[in-house]
């Protein structure tokens, strides 16, 4: 849980993203285009860092990597707090640096969980905490935004990053070249402690192993399914509020639906910690994705608040439930973390592609084509996940 708190610090900007974007526009007078550009800069930095780390994570001390990420976030978020007095280009640069730094912290946490003796439960607990923090932030911050403003929010992010330094001992130290799960502890022990980090690795082909793991067909298919699922979720998240407005729901009904949907994501993620892999990975992913597909089809005919409320909640539960299983699948391919860190690039890219793809399918007052596109992507995810789990089943005996 301490490591999960560190992971949530890396995601604070994402977990309360709608409020941050609103602050850029309402308080600082940025256009919606510029506000989107500012948000995209963070995603771009995080995705780029994830791609770099994916090919180097076995060589890195996770504790030091997380510390560097926290310090970088504190600096960049501190600069962002002064956005009202800074040129737009400087603020965009600060958001890019903050995204890259948060990507380093997030990568360290995800790699640490990959070496956990039960990674599926670790990722489930982490996902539950994310939804809890998001729900709390989206509920508590709106009435405070007129007082706090963008300056207060980013100052809070910087302070959280500094405080997070106290949690660094919750991550394993040393490079992760030979990290393996243990039977009695949480994290696998590493073959090299911190004092040995300066020495050359025993196996000189570690870097080539990382490349082969990530570029192997099974890993690429897993990352494709993982990123596609997240892209569908981000596209749905980007327009679910607009769909509610189109249905004629009141602001109070929209707030209740979306706020409660965030809350019910918590038990969805916690369910993973109880189910683990007793039913494998394919059945939970396919079952939840099928439920999401069905409620999105229902959304094509939804006309009232009750239907919209149920649809929003079911989709949120499925989102929170499936992501830990994809993360566990990535860890299954490489327990030392390179594939799960590469998953950060897949999901970061989905942060761009999901909303952008949905936007291309939206017509004035008509979301049917967009909803159909999301359903098609979910069907694609189910098929590719089946292929991935079958390939793993041919190689290893654990249930998939």
C-alpha positions in Angstrom: 0.0 0.0 0.0 2.9 2.4 0.6 4.2 1.7 -2.9 0.6 2.3 -4.1 0.6 5.7 -2.5 3.8 6.5 -4.4 2.1 5.4 -7.6 -0.9 7.6 -6.9 1.4 10.6 -6.4 2.7 10.0 -9.9 -0.9 10.1 -11.2 -2.3 13.1 -9.3 -2.5 15.2 -12.5 -4.5 12.5 -14.2 -6.8 11.6 -11.3 -8.2 15.1 -11.1 -7.6 16.0 -14.8 -11.0 17.6 -15.5 -10.5 20.1 -12.7 -7.0 21.0 -13.9 -8.2 21.5 -17.4 -11.1 23.6 -16.1 -8.7 25.7 -14.1 -6.5 26.4 -17.2 -9.6 27.7 -19.1 -11.7 29.4 -16.4 -9.0 30.9 -14.2 -6.1 31.6 -16.6 -8.1 32.2 -19.7 -6.4 29.6 -21.9 -8.4 28.4 -24.9 -9.7 24.9 -24.8 -7.1 24.1 -27.5 -4.3 25.4 -25.3 -5.6 23.6 -22.3 -5.7 20.3 -24.2 -2.1 21.0 -25.4 -1.0 21.5 -21.8 -2.6 18.2 -20.8 -1.2 16.4 -23.8 2.3 17.6 -22.9 2.2 15.6 -19.6 0.9 12.4 -21.4 3.6 12.8 -24.0 6.4 13.1 -21.4 5.1 10.1 -19.4 4.7 8.0 -22.5 8.2 8.8 -23.7 9.7 8.0 -20.3 7.9 4.7 -20.2 9.3 3.8 -23.6 12.9 4.6 -22.5 12.5 2.8 -19.1 11.1 -0.3 -20.8 14.4 -1.1 -22.3 16.5 -0.1 -19.3 14.5 -1.1 -16.2 16.6 -4.2 -15.5 19.6 -2.0 -15.0 18.1 0.6 -12.7 17.8 1.0 -9.0 14.0 1.4 -8.5 14.4 3.4 -5.3 16.8 5.9 -7.0 14.6 6.1 -10.1 11.5 6.9 -8.0 13.5 9.5 -6.0 14.6 11.2 -9.2 11.0 11.2 -10.4 9.7 12.8 -7.2 12.3 15.6 -7.3 11.5 16.2 -11.0 7.8 16.4 -10.3 8.3 18.8 -7.3 10.4 21.1 -9.5 8.1 21.0 -12.6 4.9 21.3 -10.6 6.3 24.2 -8.6 7.0 26.0 -11.9 3.5 25.2 -13.1 2.1 26.8 -10.0 3.3 30.1 -11.4 1.6 29.6 -14.8 -0.3 32.9 -14.6 3.1 34.8 -14.8 4.8 32.5 -17.4 4.6 32.3 -21.2 2.6 29.3 -22.5 5.7 27.7 -24.0 7.4 27.6 -20.6 4.3 26.1 -19.0 4.1 23.4 -21.7 7.7 22.6 -21.1 7.1 22.3 -17.4 4.2 20.0 -17.9 6.3 17.8 -20.3 9.0 17.5 -17.6 6.4 16.8 -14.9 5.0 14.0 -17.1 8.4 12.5 -17.8 9.2 12.6 -14.0 5.9 11.1 -13.1 6.5 8.4 -15.7 9.8 7.6 -14.0 8.1 7.3 -10.6 5.2 5.3 -12.1 7.6 3.0 -13.9 9.5 2.3 -10.7 6.3 1.4 -8.8 5.0 -0.8 -11.6 8.3 -2.7 -12.0 8.4 -3.3 -8.2 4.9 -4.8 -8.4 6.0 -7.0 -11.2 8.4 -8.8 -8.9 5.7 -9.2 -6.2 4.8 -12.8 -5.4 1.1 -11.9 -6.3 1.3 -9.1 -8.9 -2.4 -9.4 -9.8 -3.4 -8.5 -6.2 -0.8 -5.7 -6.0 -2.1 -4.1 -9.1 -5.7 -4.5 -7.9 -4.9 -2.7 -4.6 -3.1 0.0 -6.6 -6.1 0.5 -8.9 -8.5 0.6 -6.0 -6.4 3.4 -4.4 -6.4 5.3 -7.7 -10.1 5.3 -7.9 -10.4 6.3 -4.2 -8.1 9.3 -4.7 -9.8 10.3 -7.9 -13.2 10.2 -6.3 -12.1 12.1 -3.2 -10.4 14.7 -5.4 -13.3 15.2 -7.8 -15.7 15.5 -4.8 -13.6 17.8 -2.5 -11.8 20.1 -4.9 -14.6 21.7 -6.9 -15.8 24.0 -4.1 -12.2 24.8 -3.2 -11.1 25.7 -6.8 -12.2 29.3 -6.6 -9.9 29.7 -3.6 -7.0 27.4 -4.5 -6.9 28.0 -8.2 -4.3 26.4 -10.5 -1.5 27.8 -8.2 -2.9 26.0 -5.2 -3.5 22.7 -7.0 0.0 22.5 -8.5 1.6 23.7 -5.2 -0.2 20.7 -3.6 1.1 18.4 -6.2 4.7 19.6 -5.6 4.3 19.2 -1.8 2.9 15.7 -2.3 6.0 14.8 -4.3 8.3 16.1 -1.6 6.4 14.2 1.1 6.6 11.1 -1.1 10.4 10.9 -0.6 9.6 9.5 2.8 8.0 6.5 1.2 11.0 5.5 -1.0 12.0 2.6 1.4 8.8 0.8 0.4 10.4 0.1 -3.0 13.2 -2.5 -3.4 16.7 -1.2 -3.9 19.3 -2.4 -6.4 19.0 -3.2 -10.0 16.3 -5.6 -11.0 18.3 -7.8 -13.3 17.6 -11.1 -11.4 14.6 -10.1 -9.4 12.4 -13.1 -8.7 9.3 -13.5 -6.5 9.9 -15.0 -3.1 7.6 -17.4 -1.2 7.5 -15.5 2.1 8.1 -11.9 1.3 6.3 -9.3 -0.8 9.0 -8.3 -3.3 11.5 -10.5 -4.9 15.1 -10.1 -3.8 17.6 -8.7 -6.3 20.8 -10.4 -7.1 22.6 -7.1 -6.8 22.3 -4.8 -3.8 22.9 -1.1 -4.0 26.6 -1.5 -3.3 27.0 -3.5 -6.4 25.2 -1.2 -8.8 28.5 0.1 -10.2 29.7 -3.3 -11.2 29.2 -4.8 -14.6 26.3 -7.3 -14.8 27.2 -11.0 -14.7 25.1 -11.6 -17.8 26.3 -9.1 -20.5 23.3 -9.8 -22.7 20.7 -8.4 -20.2 19.9 -5.5 -22.6 19.3 -7.8 -25.5 17.1 -9.9 -23.3 15.0 -6.8 -22.5 14.6 -6.0 -26.2 13.7 -9.6 -27.0 11.1 -9.7 -24.3 9.3 -6.5 -25.3 9.5 -7.2 -29.1 8.4 -10.8 -28.8 5.0 -11.5 -30.5 3.3 -12.4 -27.2 4.5 -9.2 -25.5 3.5 -7.0 -28.4 0.1 -8.6 -28.7 -0.4 -8.1 -24.9 0.6 -4.4 -25.2 -1.7 -4.0 -28.2 -4.7 -5.4 -26.2 -3.8 -3.4 -23.1 -3.4 -0.1 -25.0 -6.6 -0.7 -27.1 -8.6 -1.3 -24.0 -7.3 1.9 -22.4 -7.9 3.8 -25.6 -11.6 2.7 -25.6 -11.9 3.7 -21.9 -10.3 7.1 -22.5 -12.6 7.7 -25.5 -15.7 6.8 -23.4 -14.4 8.9 -20.5 -13.9 11.9 -22.8 -17.5 12.0 -24.0 -19.6 10.4 -21.3 -20.4 13.7 -19.8 -21.4 15.2 -23.2 -23.6 12.2 -23.9 -25.4 12.9 -20.6 -26.0 16.5 -21.6 -27.3 15.3 -25.0 -29.8 13.1 -23.1 -31.0 16.1 -21.2 -29.7 15.2 -17.7 -29.3 18.0 -15.2 -25.9 18.9 -13.8 -26.9 17.3 -10.5 -27.7 14.1 -12.2 -24.5 14.1 -14.2 -22.4 14.8 -11.1 -24.1 12.0 -9.2 -23.6 9.6 -12.0 -20.0 10.3 -12.7 -19.0 10.7 -9.0 -20.7 7.4 -8.0 -19.2 5.7 -11.0 -15.7 6.6 -9.7 -16.6 5.2 -6.3 -17.9 1.9 -7.5 -14.6 1.5 -9.4 -13.0 0.9 -6.0 -14.7 -2.5 -5.3 -14.2 -3.4 -9.0 -10.4 -3.1 -8.5 -10.5 -4.7 -5.0 -12.3 -7.7 -6.5 -9.0 -8.5 -8.3 -7.2 -8.8 -5.0 -9.7 -11.5 -3.9 -10.1 -13.4 -7.2 -6.4 -13.3 -8.1 -5.7 -15.7 -10.9 -7.9 -18.5 -9.7 -10.0 -18.1 -12.9 -6.9 -17.3 -15.0 -6.6 -14.0 -16.9 -8.7 -14.4 -20.0 -12.1 -15.1 -18.4 -12.0 -12.0 -16.1 -10.8 -9.7 -18.9 -13.3 -11.1 -21.5 -16.2 -11.1 -19.0 -15.7 -7.5 -17.9 -15.0 -6.3 -21.5 -18.2 -8.0 -22.7 -20.2 -6.3 -19.9 -18.8 -3.0 -21.1 -19.6 -3.7 -24.7 -23.2 -4.6 -23.8 -23.8 -1.4 -21.7 -22.3 0.7 -24.5 -24.8 -0.9 -26.9 -27.5 -0.1 -24.3 -26.3 3.5 -24.4 -27.4 3.8 -28.0 -31.0 3.5 -26.8 -30.7 5.0 -23.3 -33.2 7.8 -22.7 -33.3 8.4 -19.0 -31.2 9.1 -15.9 -31.5 5.5 -14.5 -30.1 3.9 -17.6 -27.3 6.4 -17.9 -26.4 6.0 -14.2 -26.2 2.2 -14.5 -24.2 2.4 -17.7 -21.6 4.8 -16.3 -21.2 2.6 -13.2 -20.8 -0.7 -15.0 -18.3 0.7 -17.4 -16.3 2.2 -14.5 -16.3 -1.1 -12.6 -15.1 -2.9 -15.7 -12.3 -0.4 -16.3 -11.0 -0.8 -12.7 -11.3 -4.5 -12.9 -9.6 -5.2 -16.2 -6.5 -3.0 -15.9 -4.9 -4.9 -13.0 -5.3 -8.1 -15.0 -3.5 -6.7 -18.0 -0.8 -5.4 -15.8 -0.5 -8.9 -14.2 -0.3 -10.4 -17.7 2.6 -8.1 -18.6 4.3 -9.1 -15.3 3.7 -12.7 -16.2 5.7 -12.3 -19.4 8.6 -10.6 -17.6 8.5 -10.6 -13.8 11.5 -8.2 -13.8 9.2 -5.4 -15.1 10.3 -4.5 -18.6 7.0 -5.4 -20.3 4.8 -3.9 -17.6 6.8 -0.7 -17.9 6.3 -0.8 -21.6 2.6 -0.9 -20.8 3.0 2.6 -19.5 3.9 3.7 -23.1 0.8 1.8 -24.4 -1.5 3.5 -21.9 0.1 6.9 -22.4 -0.4 6.6 -26.1 -4.0 5.6 -25.5 -4.4 8.9 -23.6 -3.8 10.6 -27.0 -5.4 8.2 -29.3 -8.6 7.3 -27.4 -10.1 10.8 -27.2 -8.8 11.8 -30.6 -10.3 8.7 -32.3 -13.6 9.2 -30.5 -13.6 12.9 -31.6 -13.3 11.8 -35.3 -16.4 9.6 -34.9 -18.6 12.2 -33.2 -21.2 14.0 -35.2 -23.2 17.0 -33.9 -25.8 15.6 -31.5 -25.0 12.0 -32.7 -22.6 9.7 -30.7 -23.8 6.4 -32.2 -20.8 6.0 -34.5 -18.4 6.7 -31.6 -20.2 4.2 -29.4 -20.0 1.7 -32.2 -16.3 2.3 -32.5 -15.7 1.7 -28.8 -17.7 -1.6 -29.0 -15.6 -2.7 -32.0 -12.4 -2.0 -30.0 -13.6 -3.9 -27.0 -14.4 -6.9 -29.3 -10.9 -6.6 -30.7 -9.4 -6.6 -27.2 -11.2 -9.9 -26.3 -9.9 -11.6 -29.4 -6.3 -10.5 -29.0 -6.4 -11.3 -25.2 -7.5 -14.9 -26.1 -4.5 -15.2 -28.5 -2.1 -13.9 -25.8 -3.3 -16.2 -23.1 -3.2 -19.2 -25.4 0.4 -18.4 -26.4 1.3 -18.2 -22.7 -0.5 -21.4 -21.9 1.7 -23.2 -24.5 4.8 -22.0 -22.8 4.0 -22.2 -19.1 1.6 -24.2 -16.9 0.1 -21.5 -14.7 -3.6 -20.7 -15.5 -4.1 -18.0 -18.0 
